[in-house]
Amino acid sequence: MSVIDDMKTVEAKPPTEPQPSAPTQMTGRMRLVLVVLLVAQFMLAVDFSILNVALPVIGQGLGFSLANLQWIATSFALCAAGFTLFFGRVADLFGRRRLFLLGLGLLGVSSLVGGLATSPEMLIAARVAQGLATAAVTPAGLSLLTTSFPEGPLRAKALGLNGALMSAGFTTGAILGGVLTDLLSWRWSFFINVPVALVILIIAPSVIKESRPTDRPKLDMPGAITVTIGLLALVFGLTQAGEHGWGSATALVPLLVGAALLVAFYAVEKRSASPLVPVSVLKRRTVAWGNIAGLIAFVTETSLVFLMTLYLQEVLDFSPLTAGLSFGVLGVGTVVGGSVAARIIGRIGTKATLITGGVIQTVATAALFTLGDDRAWLWLLLLGTFVGGIGNMLVIVGFMVTATSGLPDHEQGMATGLATMTQQIGITMGTPIMSAIATGHMAGHSGPAAVLDVVGLAVLVNAAIVLLGVVLAAVFLHGKKTTATN
């Protein structure tokens, strides 16, 4: 049977008999579940960027060498991205709430250890544990979200709010890290997680019901090992590319090994009796192309933050704290986009929402190419990031709805694990890609004029990648319209 025939099989038309309409109003318990899960996801998103501004201060305080400083971020990203798919399946098999709570406990403990760290080794160990906790909590939390809300307007609304808060969390982390480091200490960037995790651990057991399949298939260990090591190698190669360039052996070797292992993973899954990710699901258009659209959305927006940070600090000479605060407008844009995304999906469908959001983001990003070398241009940066944040969030929510729709509850952990892996890898990939472009184009030049030139080129590449995502969504995704919501 051909791949096209497989797609037609897994995307068979629903029965013709009338189906009960999906509810459109949340109950009080649903709202409480939503608040608990959103707070947890927001906290995890903040962790991705909260240490960025504080890295030099941490290095001086604990004695990190300049070469090893990047491992504070890399060790976290490796585990957060590499183990997400594995833990997403573990959540399906052994209980989503159980893994969610265990992961939160690990996050609280590791954050406390990180805040109390007295050596580089102690801090890196804490960051590894934080990454593992994130890899466990994020897919478990997302699958609890999708199984707590029926497919339709309520799920779209919940995923919209989740996407908005996660993107806002990434921006908030950059701002909060600067504020805490300046006013208190970098250690509070770790300590702040502890009370939040503790409150959720107290409330969640009485609010969230356990969710697991009735029959437990065996865990696909060959698939789990292959995909985890493959993702670890891929993410490590991407981080090395940003530091040493795409042509360096330290980047190329792990990238090639990672790609080979992911191909091997596909072959393993085709032969496995209880696959980690059924091949039939990977062939589903909504899963495959929805995740590609999501990957592009996360790669472009997070890397744009990196580019605009360079512009604000190296061209306009803003302080790190002021530069971080400037991204508050981007955070507002993502919240606005997430708030209206479910309504837009209800009116025009997920595919049209993806395309609309991508076009908005493309135009807003391309406009930043015209930025000049004095502070009078700040208005364009603020407007461009605000509008681009709205468009980006429409794409992200459309991606989450698309990539988790049409699947039974027992596969939601796997689907959300895939979506979360896409998110983690996108966040990790963006900055190295743009950093490699910047490094290669600078070619020994320095100064504000050279930085402005590099930022302009990278902005155009960024906009082109977004536009590519729009074209792919338009060509390969099937349109689907959901019930409108108020």
C-alpha positions in Angstrom: 0.0 0.0 0.0 1.3 3.5 -0.9 1.9 6.3 1.5 -1.0 8.2 -0.1 -3.2 5.1 0.5 -2.1 5.0 4.1 -2.9 8.6 4.6 -6.4 8.1 3.1 -6.9 5.1 5.5 -5.9 7.0 8.7 -7.9 10.1 7.5 -11.1 8.2 6.7 -14.2 10.3 6.6 -16.3 10.3 9.8 -19.6 8.3 9.9 -22.5 9.8 8.2 -24.9 9.4 11.2 -25.4 12.6 13.3 -22.7 13.1 16.0 -23.2 14.9 19.3 -22.0 18.5 19.1 -19.0 19.4 21.2 -19.8 21.5 24.3 -18.9 25.2 24.1 -19.0 26.2 27.8 -16.5 25.4 30.4 -17.6 24.0 33.8 -16.2 25.3 37.0 -14.0 22.2 37.4 -12.7 22.7 33.8 -11.6 26.2 34.6 -9.8 25.1 37.7 -8.0 22.3 35.8 -7.1 24.8 33.1 -5.6 27.3 35.6 -3.5 24.6 37.3 -2.1 23.3 34.0 -1.5 26.7 32.5 0.4 27.9 35.5 2.7 24.9 35.3 3.3 25.3 31.6 4.0 29.0 32.0 6.6 28.3 34.7 8.3 25.8 32.3 8.3 28.4 29.5 9.9 31.0 31.8 12.7 28.5 32.6 13.8 28.4 29.0 14.9 32.1 29.0 15.2 33.3 32.6 18.9 32.7 32.8 19.9 34.2 29.5 20.6 37.7 30.9 22.2 36.3 34.1 24.7 33.9 32.4 27.7 36.3 32.7 26.9 37.0 36.4 26.5 33.3 37.1 29.8 32.6 35.4 31.7 35.1 37.5 30.0 33.9 40.7 30.6 30.2 40.3 33.9 30.3 38.3 32.6 29.1 34.9 35.1 29.5 32.1 33.9 31.5 29.1 34.0 28.4 27.0 31.9 26.4 29.4 29.3 29.1 30.2 27.0 28.0 27.4 26.5 24.6 29.1 24.2 26.2 31.6 21.7 26.6 28.8 22.8 23.7 26.6 22.5 21.0 29.4 18.9 22.1 30.0 18.0 22.2 26.3 19.5 18.8 25.6 17.4 17.0 28.2 14.2 19.1 27.7 14.2 18.3 23.9 15.8 14.9 23.9 13.6 13.1 26.4 10.2 14.7 25.6 8.9 12.1 23.2 10.0 9.3 25.6 8.2 10.8 28.6 5.2 11.6 26.5 4.8 7.9 25.9 5.6 7.0 29.5 2.7 9.4 30.5 0.3 7.4 28.2 1.4 4.1 29.7 1.8 4.8 33.4 -0.5 7.7 34.1 -0.3 11.4 32.9 -1.2 12.9 36.3 1.4 10.7 38.1 4.2 11.8 35.7 3.0 15.4 35.8 3.3 15.4 39.6 6.6 13.5 39.7 8.1 15.9 37.2 6.9 18.9 39.2 8.5 17.5 42.3 11.8 17.0 40.5 11.6 20.6 39.1 11.1 22.0 42.6 14.0 20.1 44.1 16.3 20.8 41.2 15.5 24.5 41.2 16.3 24.6 44.9 19.6 22.9 44.3 20.4 25.2 41.4 19.7 28.3 43.6 22.0 26.9 46.3 24.8 25.8 43.9 28.3 26.5 45.0 30.2 25.0 42.0 29.8 24.7 38.2 29.2 20.9 38.6 26.4 21.4 41.1 24.7 23.9 38.8 25.0 21.8 35.7 23.5 18.8 37.6 20.6 21.0 38.6 20.1 22.2 35.0 20.1 18.6 33.7 17.4 17.7 36.3 15.4 20.8 35.4 15.6 19.7 31.7 14.4 16.2 32.6 11.6 17.6 34.7 10.5 19.8 31.8 10.6 16.9 29.4 8.3 15.0 31.8 5.9 17.8 32.8 5.3 19.4 29.4 3.9 16.5 27.5 2.1 15.1 30.5 0.5 18.5 31.1 -0.5 19.0 27.5 -2.0 15.5 27.3 -4.0 16.2 30.5 -5.1 19.4 28.8 -6.3 17.7 25.6 -8.0 14.8 27.4 -9.7 17.2 29.9 -11.3 19.2 27.1 -13.2 17.6 24.2 -12.1 18.1 20.7 -13.7 21.2 19.3 -14.0 24.9 20.5 -13.2 24.1 24.2 -10.0 22.3 23.3 -9.0 25.0 20.8 -9.6 27.7 23.5 -7.6 25.8 26.1 -4.7 25.2 23.6 -4.9 28.9 22.6 -4.5 30.1 26.1 -1.7 27.5 26.7 0.2 28.6 23.6 -0.2 32.3 24.5 1.1 31.8 28.0 4.0 29.6 26.8 5.2 32.2 24.3 4.6 35.0 26.8 6.5 32.9 29.3 9.6 32.8 27.1 9.5 36.6 26.8 8.7 37.0 30.5 11.7 34.8 31.4 14.0 37.2 29.7 12.5 40.2 31.5 12.2 38.5 34.9 15.8 37.2 34.7 17.1 40.7 34.3 15.0 42.1 37.0 15.8 39.4 39.6 19.5 39.5 38.8 19.7 43.3 39.0 17.5 43.7 42.2 18.2 40.5 44.1 20.5 37.8 42.8 20.7 35.3 39.9 19.9 32.6 42.5 16.3 33.9 42.6 15.9 32.8 39.0 16.0 29.3 40.4 14.3 29.9 43.7 11.1 31.4 42.1 10.1 27.9 40.8 10.0 26.3 44.3 6.9 27.9 45.8 5.0 27.7 42.4 5.8 24.0 42.1 4.8 23.4 45.7 1.4 25.1 45.3 0.6 23.1 42.2 1.7 19.9 43.9 -0.8 20.6 46.8 -3.7 21.6 44.5 -3.4 19.3 41.5 -4.1 15.9 43.1 -7.6 17.0 44.2 -8.4 18.8 40.9 -6.9 16.7 38.1 -8.1 13.2 37.5 -5.7 10.4 36.5 -5.7 9.6 32.8 -4.3 6.4 31.4 -5.3 3.7 28.9 -7.1 0.6 30.2 -4.6 -1.7 28.4 -0.9 -1.0 28.9 1.2 -2.0 25.9 4.9 -2.6 26.4 7.2 0.4 26.3 9.1 0.3 23.0 12.7 0.5 24.4 14.6 0.2 21.1 12.5 3.1 19.7 12.8 5.1 22.9 16.6 4.7 23.0 17.0 5.4 19.3 14.9 8.6 19.2 16.3 9.9 22.5 19.9 9.6 21.5 19.1 10.9 18.0 17.4 14.0 19.4 20.2 14.5 22.0 22.8 14.4 19.1 20.7 16.7 16.9 20.2 19.3 19.6 23.8 19.1 20.6 24.9 19.6 17.0 22.6 22.6 16.7 24.1 24.3 19.8 27.6 23.6 18.5 26.7 25.1 15.1 25.8 28.3 16.8 29.1 28.4 18.7 31.6 27.0 16.1 29.8 27.4 12.7 27.9 24.9 10.6 31.1 23.6 8.9 32.8 22.5 12.1 33.3 18.8 12.9 31.8 19.4 16.4 28.6 20.4 14.7 28.5 18.2 11.6 29.3 14.9 13.3 26.5 15.0 15.9 24.0 16.4 13.3 24.8 13.5 11.0 24.6 11.0 13.8 21.3 12.5 15.0 19.8 12.4 11.5 20.9 8.8 11.0 19.4 7.7 14.3 16.1 9.4 13.5 15.9 7.5 10.2 16.7 4.3 12.2 13.9 5.2 14.6 11.4 5.3 11.7 12.6 1.8 10.6 12.4 0.5 14.2 8.8 1.8 14.6 7.7 0.1 11.4 8.6 -3.3 12.8 7.7 -2.8 16.5 4.7 -4.6 17.9 4.1 -1.7 20.4 5.7 1.3 18.7 6.6 4.5 20.6 5.0 6.4 17.7 2.8 4.4 15.3 3.9 4.9 11.7 0.3 5.4 10.7 0.2 8.4 13.0 3.4 9.8 11.5 1.9 9.5 8.1 -1.2 11.5 9.1 -1.1 14.8 7.3 -2.3 16.7 10.4 0.4 15.3 12.6 3.3 15.6 10.1 2.6 19.0 8.5 1.1 20.4 11.6 4.4 19.7 13.5 6.4 21.2 10.6 4.4 24.4 10.8 4.9 24.5 14.5 8.7 23.9 14.2 9.0 26.8 11.8 6.9 29.1 14.2 9.1 28.4 17.2 12.4 28.5 15.2 11.6 32.0 13.8 10.1 33.8 16.7 12.6 32.7 19.4 15.5 33.5 17.0 14.0 36.9 16.2 14.3 37.7 19.9 18.0 36.9 19.7 18.4 39.1 16.6 16.5 42.0 18.2 18.6 41.6 21.4 21.7 42.1 19.2 20.2 45.2 17.6 19.1 46.8 20.9 22.4 46.2 22.7 25.0 46.4 20.0 23.4 49.0 17.6 21.2 51.1 19.9 23.4 50.6 23.0 20.6 49.6 25.4 21.4 47.8 28.7 20.5 44.1 28.9 17.7 45.0 31.3 16.2 47.7 29.1 16.5 45.4 26.1 14.7 42.7 28.0 11.9 45.0 29.0 11.5 46.1 25.3 10.3 42.6 24.6 7.2 43.1 26.8 5.4 44.3 23.7 6.1 40.9 22.0 4.7 39.2 25.1 1.5 41.3 24.9 1.2 40.4 21.2 1.4 36.7 21.9 -1.2 37.0 24.6 -3.5 38.8 22.2 -2.9 36.3 19.5 -3.5 33.4 21.8 -6.7 35.0 23.2 -8.3 35.4 19.7 -6.9 32.2 18.1 -9.7 29.9 19.2 -12.3 32.3 17.9 -10.6 32.7 14.6 -10.1 28.9 14.2 -13.8 28.5 14.9 -14.7 30.9 12.1 -12.2 30.1 9.3 -10.7 26.8 10.3 -7.2 25.7 11.4 -5.5 25.7 8.0 -6.7 29.2 7.2 -5.6 30.4 10.7 -2.2 28.9 10.1 -1.8 30.6 6.8 -3.2 33.9 8.1 -0.9 33.9 11.1 2.1 33.0 8.9 1.4 35.9 6.5 1.1 38.4 9.3 4.3 37.2 10.9 6.1 37.3 7.5 5.1 40.9 6.8 5.9 42.0 10.4 9.3 40.3 10.3 10.3 41.6 6.9 9.4 45.2 8.0 12.2 44.9 10.6 14.7 44.8 7.7 14.3 48.6 7.4 15.5 49.3 11.0 18.1 52.1 11.2 21.0 52.9 13.5 19.4 55.3 16.0 16.8 55.1 18.7 14.2 56.8 16.6 13.6 53.4 15.0 12.5 51.8 18.3 8.8 52.4 17.4 9.2 50.1 14.3 10.8 47.3 16.4 8.0 47.5 19.0 5.3 47.5 16.4 6.9 44.8 14.3 7.4 42.5 17.3 3.9 43.1 18.6 2.2 42.4 15.3 4.5 39.5 14.6 3.8 38.0 18.0 0.1 38.0 17.2 0.7 36.2 13.8 3.1 33.8 15.4 0.7 32.8 18.1 -2.1 32.1 15.5 0.4 29.7 13.8 1.3 28.1 17.2 -2.3 27.5 18.3 -3.2 26.3 14.8 -0.3 23.9 14.9 -1.3 22.5 18.4 -4.9 22.1 17.4 -4.0 20.5 14.1 -1.3 18.1 15.5 -3.5 16.8 18.3 -6.9 16.5 16.5 -8.5 13.3 15.3 -6.6 11.1 17.6 -8.0 8.9 20.4 -7.3 9.7 24.0 -4.9 6.9 24.5 -2.6 8.5 21.8 -2.9 12.0 23.1 0.3 11.7 25.2 2.2 10.6 22.2 0.7 13.4 20.0 1.4 16.1 22.6 4.9 14.6 23.2 5.5 15.0 19.4 4.2 18.6 19.6 6.2 19.4 22.7 9.3 17.9 21.1 8.7 20.1 18.1 8.4 23.1 20.4 11.6 22.3 22.4 13.7 21.7 19.3 12.3 24.8 17.6 13.3 26.9 20.6 16.7 25.3 20.6 17.3 25.5 16.9 16.4 29.1 16.2 19.3 30.9 17.9 22.1 28.6 16.6 20.8 29.0 13.0 20.7 32.8 13.2 23.9 32.9 15.2 25.7 30.9 12.4 24.3 33.3 9.8 25.6 36.3 11.8 29.0 34.7 12.5 29.5 33.8 8.8 28.4 37.2 7.5 30.4 39.3 10.0 33.7 37.8 8.6 36.0 39.8 10.9 34.0 43.0 10.8 32.8 44.7 14.0 30.9 47.7 15.2 27.3 48.9 15.1 27.2 49.2 11.3 28.4 45.6 10.8 25.9 44.3 13.4 23.1 46.2 11.7 24.0 44.7 8.4 24.1 41.2 9.9 20.8 41.6 11.7 19.2 42.9 8.4 20.3 39.8 6.5 19.2 37.4 9.3 15.8 39.1 9.5 15.2 38.5 5.8 16.2 34.8 6.2 13.8 34.6 9.2 11.0 36.1 7.1 11.7 33.7 4.2 11.5 30.7 6.6 8.1 31.9 7.9 6.9 32.3 4.3 8.1 28.7 3.5 5.9 27.5 6.3 2.9 29.4 4.9 3.4 27.7 1.5 3.8 24.2 3.0 0.6 24.7 5.1 -1.3 25.9 2.0 -0.2 23.0 -0.1 -0.1 20.0 2.2 -2.6 20.6 5.0 -6.3 19.8 4.5 -8.7 22.6 5.6 -10.9 21.9 8.6 -13.5 24.1 10.2 -14.6 23.8 13.8 -17.6 25.1 15.6 -17.3 28.8 16.3 -16.9 29.9 19.8 -18.0 33.1 21.6 
